[in-house]
Amino acid sequence: MYQTTIKKAVELVGIGLHKGSPVKLRLEPLASNSGIIFYRSDVDVAIALKPENVVDTKMATVIGKDGYVISTIEHLLSAVYAYGIDNLKIIVDADEVPVMDGSSASFCMLLDEAGIIELDIPKKIMRIKKEIEVVEGEKYVKLSPASDLKYDFTIKFPHPVINKQEYVLKFTKDSYKKEISRARTFGFLHEVQYLRSKGLALGGSLENAIVLDEKKILNPEGLRFDDEFVRHKILDAIGDMSLIGMNFIGNYEALAGSHDLNHKLTLELLKSPENYEVVELVGAKTAELEKAYA
């Protein structure tokens, strides 16, 4: 199995969640061993996808360099990761990735339009060798060794529509597209009102998020899944974990995980080479590992 990129450049225009202004997104192919590179065309700044380039995790995963940032990268990265794409240039003409409908479905469609090609160097994945955990109070995120890739996420919200939800995704590209990609981000009306008073979430609407008041969902069309909330948390986690720089094999588990905890988990994982090994997907012995990213 070899490294991949997209067959052709593709682009779309969508609204930025925080500024509420149109953002042009363009994806371009890159050669083997290039990795994922973000580029802000409005200020001519390139930012490599690395944990050390994360500058904020309060409301989204934000990367930055030389004072310039790109926000809300996790939904796009979630789709890129699910498609097993190793090398890609992501170009935006603003400081955030467009939010689209609040899920990663639009990005999956864009990648389907672009197509995927194999390059000339074997694909590398990371195999988790030791259990790594980050705990804050009762919240935690954890990676553990396994022969496949699984995401097990539990959330608890004191809200009658959400309460406690758990979802386990046995990861493949197909299971991601069917079970996870359409799950939208969500927020509470009082939070949206507060953010707008601070000049944020100006692009947020019922078109790109599930919004709840104290008792109910405000979106007239309702939910796409009964447990859409926890499914979206898995979508976020997949995007956040892509910061390690390659696909991985192991189990991810979270209770009330967040962008911040996911970022800390990537840093903890990469802190010691004893935590993982990098495997080239060549030869019969890697056939099982290849299935997830076929």
C-alpha positions in Angstrom: 0.0 0.0 0.0 1.4 3.3 -1.0 1.1 6.9 0.1 -1.8 8.8 -1.5 -2.8 12.3 -2.6 -5.8 13.6 -4.7 -6.0 13.1 -8.5 -6.9 16.7 -9.2 -7.4 20.1 -7.6 -10.9 20.9 -6.3 -12.4 23.9 -4.6 -15.5 25.2 -2.9 -16.8 28.3 -1.2 -18.6 28.3 2.1 -19.3 30.6 5.1 -16.7 30.9 7.9 -18.3 30.1 11.3 -16.9 33.0 13.3 -16.6 35.9 10.8 -19.7 34.9 8.8 -17.9 35.8 5.5 -17.4 33.6 2.4 -14.2 31.5 2.5 -12.7 29.9 -0.6 -11.2 26.4 0.1 -9.0 24.7 -2.5 -7.3 21.3 -2.2 -4.3 20.5 -4.4 -2.2 17.3 -4.8 1.3 17.0 -3.2 4.1 14.6 -3.7 5.1 11.7 -1.4 6.4 12.6 2.1 5.0 16.2 1.9 2.3 15.6 4.5 -0.7 17.9 5.0 0.1 21.6 4.5 -2.2 24.5 5.1 -1.7 27.7 3.1 -3.3 31.1 3.6 -3.4 32.7 0.2 -4.5 36.1 1.6 -1.2 36.5 3.6 1.1 34.0 1.9 1.7 31.8 4.9 2.1 28.0 5.0 1.4 26.1 8.2 2.4 22.4 8.4 0.0 20.1 10.2 1.9 19.4 13.4 0.9 19.4 17.1 3.4 22.1 17.9 1.6 24.4 15.5 -1.7 24.2 17.5 -2.2 27.6 19.1 -5.8 27.3 20.4 -8.2 24.5 21.3 -11.0 26.3 23.3 -13.8 26.1 20.7 -12.0 24.5 17.7 -8.6 23.3 16.8 -6.6 26.3 15.5 -3.1 26.2 14.0 -0.9 29.2 13.5 2.5 30.6 12.5 4.0 34.0 12.8 0.8 35.4 14.3 -1.4 34.1 11.5 -4.0 31.4 12.2 -6.4 29.0 10.5 -9.3 28.0 12.7 -11.9 25.1 12.6 -9.7 22.7 10.8 -11.0 19.5 12.4 -14.0 18.7 10.2 -12.1 18.9 7.0 -9.2 17.0 8.5 -11.6 14.3 9.8 -12.6 13.6 6.2 -9.0 13.8 4.9 -7.9 11.3 7.6 -10.9 9.0 6.9 -9.9 8.8 3.2 -6.4 7.9 4.2 -4.8 10.9 2.3 -1.2 11.3 3.3 -0.2 14.4 1.2 -2.4 17.4 0.5 -2.2 21.2 0.2 -5.2 22.9 1.8 -5.6 26.5 0.7 -7.9 29.1 2.3 -8.2 32.8 1.7 -9.1 33.6 5.3 -8.4 32.6 8.9 -10.8 29.7 9.0 -12.0 26.7 7.1 -15.6 27.1 5.9 -18.1 25.4 8.2 -20.4 24.1 5.4 -23.4 22.2 7.1 -21.4 21.6 10.4 -20.5 18.1 9.5 -17.8 16.6 7.2 -20.2 15.4 4.5 -19.4 18.3 2.1 -15.7 17.6 2.4 -16.2 13.9 1.7 -18.1 14.9 -1.5 -15.2 17.2 -2.4 -12.7 14.4 -1.9 -14.9 12.0 -4.0 -14.8 14.6 -6.8 -11.1 15.0 -6.5 -10.4 11.2 -6.5 -7.5 9.5 -4.8 -4.2 8.3 -6.4 -1.4 6.2 -5.0 2.1 7.6 -5.2 5.5 5.9 -5.3 6.5 5.5 -1.7 5.0 3.0 0.8 2.4 4.4 3.2 3.4 4.7 6.9 1.0 4.3 9.8 1.6 4.5 13.5 0.9 1.5 15.7 0.1 2.3 19.3 2.4 0.3 21.6 1.5 1.5 25.1 -1.6 2.9 26.8 -1.5 6.7 26.9 -4.1 8.6 28.8 -4.8 12.3 29.6 -7.2 12.9 32.6 -8.8 16.1 33.9 -11.3 15.4 36.7 -13.7 12.8 35.4 -12.9 13.6 31.8 -10.3 11.6 29.9 -9.0 10.6 26.5 -7.0 7.4 26.0 -5.1 5.5 23.3 -4.4 1.8 23.7 -2.8 -1.0 21.6 -5.1 -2.9 19.3 -5.0 -4.8 15.9 -7.5 -2.4 14.4 -8.8 1.1 14.8 -11.8 1.9 17.0 -13.3 5.1 18.5 -15.3 4.7 21.7 -16.8 8.0 22.9 -19.1 8.8 25.8 -20.7 12.2 26.5 -22.8 13.5 29.4 -24.8 16.7 29.1 -27.4 17.9 31.7 -29.9 18.5 28.8 -33.1 16.4 28.2 -32.3 15.8 24.6 -28.7 14.7 25.1 -28.2 13.2 28.6 -25.6 10.4 28.3 -24.7 9.0 24.9 -22.0 6.4 23.9 -21.0 5.4 20.4 -18.4 2.9 19.2 -17.1 3.2 15.7 -15.2 0.3 14.2 -13.2 2.4 11.8 -13.2 1.9 8.0 -13.6 4.6 5.3 -17.1 3.2 4.6 -18.2 3.1 8.2 -17.0 6.7 8.7 -19.0 7.9 5.7 -22.2 6.1 6.7 -22.1 6.5 10.5 -20.1 9.7 11.2 -19.6 12.1 8.4 -23.2 13.5 8.4 -23.2 14.3 12.2 -23.3 18.0 12.7 -21.7 20.2 15.3 -24.0 21.5 18.1 -24.3 24.3 20.5 -26.6 25.9 23.0 -28.6 29.1 22.3 -27.2 31.0 25.3 -23.6 30.1 24.2 -24.3 31.4 20.6 -25.8 34.6 22.0 -22.7 35.1 24.2 -20.3 34.4 21.4 -22.0 36.8 19.0 -21.8 39.5 21.7 -18.0 38.9 21.5 -18.0 39.2 17.7 -17.7 35.4 17.2 -20.0 32.7 15.7 -21.4 35.4 13.3 -21.7 32.7 10.6 -23.4 30.2 12.9 -27.0 29.3 12.0 -29.5 26.4 12.0 -28.1 25.7 8.5 -24.7 24.6 9.9 -25.2 23.5 13.5 -27.7 21.8 15.8 -28.9 24.5 18.3 -30.6 23.7 21.5 -32.4 25.9 24.0 -33.0 24.7 27.6 -35.4 22.0 26.6 -35.4 21.2 22.9 -33.7 21.3 19.5 -34.5 24.5 17.5 -33.7 23.0 14.1 -37.1 22.4 12.4 -35.8 19.3 10.5 -34.7 17.6 13.8 -31.7 15.2 14.1 -30.0 13.1 11.4 -29.3 10.4 14.1 -30.8 10.0 17.5 -27.3 10.1 18.9 -25.9 12.7 16.5 -24.2 14.6 19.3 -21.8 11.8 20.3 -21.2 10.9 16.6 -20.1 14.4 16.0 -17.6 14.1 18.9 -16.1 11.1 17.1 -15.9 13.2 13.9 -14.0 15.9 15.9 -11.7 13.4 17.5 -10.7 11.8 14.2 -9.8 15.3 12.9 -7.9 16.2 16.0 -5.9 12.9 16.0 -4.8 13.6 12.5 -2.3 16.1 14.0 0.0 13.1 14.7 0.9 13.2 11.0 -0.3 9.8 9.8 -3.1 7.3 10.2 -2.7 5.0 13.3 -3.8 1.6 14.5 -5.1 1.4 18.1 -8.1 2.1 20.2 -9.2 5.6 21.1 -11.5 6.0 24.1 -13.0 9.2 25.6 -15.3 10.4 28.3 -16.3 14.0 27.7 -13.3 14.5 25.5 -12.5 17.9 23.9 -10.2 19.5 21.3 -8.0 20.5 24.2 -7.7 17.0 25.6 -7.2 15.5 22.1 -4.3 17.9 21.6 -2.8 17.0 24.9 -3.1 13.3 23.9 -1.2 13.8 20.7 1.6 15.6 22.5 1.7 12.8 25.2 1.8 10.1 22.5 4.6 11.8 20.5 6.6 12.6 23.7 8.3 9.2 23.7 9.2 6.7 20.8 8.4 3.9 23.3 4.7 4.8 22.9 4.5 3.8 19.2 6.1 2.4 16.2 5.9 3.6 12.6 5.2 0.8 10.2 5.5 0.8 6.4 2.5 -0.9 4.8 4.4 -3.3 2.5 4.2 -7.1 2.4 1.6 -9.7 3.4 1.9 -9.0 7.1 0.3 -5.6 6.8 -2.8 -6.8 4.9 -5.0 -6.5 8.0 -3.8 -3.0 8.7 -4.6 -1.9 5.2 -8.3 -2.9 5.4 -9.2 0.2 7.4 -7.9 2.6 4.8 -8.9 0.8 1.6 
